[in-house]
Amino acid sequence: MKKSKTETQTEVQDNNILVGYVRRSNAGGALKLSINTAAFADCSTYMTSDGQAYVPLVISMGALEKVLTGERAVTTVTQLHD
């Protein structure tokens, strides 16, 4: 089943939430991070001692290295759930 770009349902893979994608910029000097706003809103947060709220996200180092070297075009950004 292929999902449309306008679909806002959060995708869950192996109990982890797919939040977005990382790709290298066309010039190669930066990483472009695309976050699905509906998925981001569904993510859990944590608070620091100074009262700031953060959303913990994960990008695989191995997959990111492949994006940086051009071996892969894109990799995922997820939030891990136990």
Salt bridges, closest charged atoms under 4 A:
GLU11 OE1 - LYS3 NZ 3.86
